[in-house]
Amino acid sequence: MKLRTLKAEWKKEVNAHIDISKCNEGGPHPNIIEFIAAVTRGDNRYLLFRWADGGNLQEFWQNNAKPQLTSNLVQDVIKQLRGLAHALEKLHGYGGGDSSYRHGDMKPENILRVRTRPVAEGQNSDIDVGIMKIADMGL
């Protein structure tokens, strides 16, 4: 690819992340990973996003293969699934028509978790589902 094309694609990618961060009535959606900055250093380009201290959904399932189904756990999971569906609806309908965004690679590894409480010691504590956030837009 020509350098001019790469620069144009980089600018398009950065602008898309800035735009996506406003798709929820002008502010960031709680279930979309927060875009922080775009950095260029020499020929290298980097996108910085919020750190997901809870890993991804695939890891969460592996670490909690057979959880005790408490009412709190079920409520937390349903709340996060609803939030993810709402985030996808916002992305898909944002701006309408040609300016909407599609996530073409939704999978557990692209759903990140941000913890909502410190890691609990002991086995009797409730599982922290955290806040699930759509990541890796693949723009």
N, C-alpha and C positions, 0 to 999 in steps of 0.2 A: 504494500500500500504506500502511496505517496505520503510524504510528511504532512502536506497540506490537508489531505484526507484524514489522517490520524488526528491532527489538531482539531479538525471540525468534529470528528466523532467524539473526542474527549470532551469538547465543549458541550456537545449535545447530551452526553451522559451526565455531566455535572449539572446542567440545567434541568434535566429530567429529575434528578434526585432533589434538587431544590424545589421543583414543582410538586413532586410527590409529598414532600414534607408539609405542604400547604393544602393537601386534598381534603382535609377534615374541617370544613368551614374556616379555612384560613390558618389552621394550626396543625401540629403533628397528630396523627392518629395514634392512640395508645397501643395498637396492635401492629404497627409498622415500625421497624427498627429506625432509630433516629439518625439521620445523616448529620454529621458534624462539620466536615470540611473536605476539600479537595486540595491535594498537595502535588506540586510538580517540583521535582529535584533532578536537574539535568534532563536526561531522556526518560526518566522514570516518572510514573504517575500513580498516585495513591488516593483511595477514597477512605475516609475515616468515618466509622459508625460507632454508636454506643456499644460499650462492652456488654456482652450477654453473659453474666456471671453464672447462669444456670445451665449453660451448654445449649444443646439443641433437643428437639422433641424425640429424636431417635435415641439419644443417650438417656433421656428421662425414662423412656419405656424400658430400656435395658436395665436401668438401675432400680426400677419399680415394677418388675415383671408381674408380681402378684400382690398388689396393694390391698390393704384392708379397705373395703368400700364403705367409707363413712359418708354421712350426709354432707359434711363439709367438703370432702373430696369431690363428690359428684357435683355439688353446686359450683365449686371452683372450676372444674373441667367444663361444665356447660357454659359458664360465664366466658371462659376463654374461647371456646368454639364459636360462641355467638360473636365475640369480638373479632375473631379472625374472619368470619363470614362477612361482617360489617366492613372490615378493612378491605376485603376483596371487592365488595360492592362499591365502595368509595373509589378504589383504584380503577375498576372497570368502567365506572360511569363518570369519572372526573373529567370535566370540561366537555363531555359529550363528543360523539363522533370520532374524528381523527386524533383528538388530543387526549383520549383516554389511555390508560396503561393496562397491560396484561402481564400477569406473571406466568411465564411459560414453563416453569419447572417447580411446581409446588410439590414438596415432599418433606418428610419429617426432618431431614437435615437442613432444610431452609426455613424452618420455624425455630426461632431462638427463644430461650427463656431468660427472663430477668427475674431474679429472686425478689420476693416481697418481704422476706424475713431471713434472719441469720440461719445458717445451717444448724439444725437441731441435733443435740446429742441424745442418744438413747433411741430405742425402737418404738416407744409408745407415743411419740409425737406425730402430729398430723403431717402429711406430705405437703410441701410447699409447691403447688403447681406453678406459682409465679405468674408473670405476665408473658404470654406467648406473642412473639413479634415476627411478622413476615420479613424475610431478608433475602438477599441475593436475587435481586430483581432481574438480573441478566439482561439489562437494557443494552 
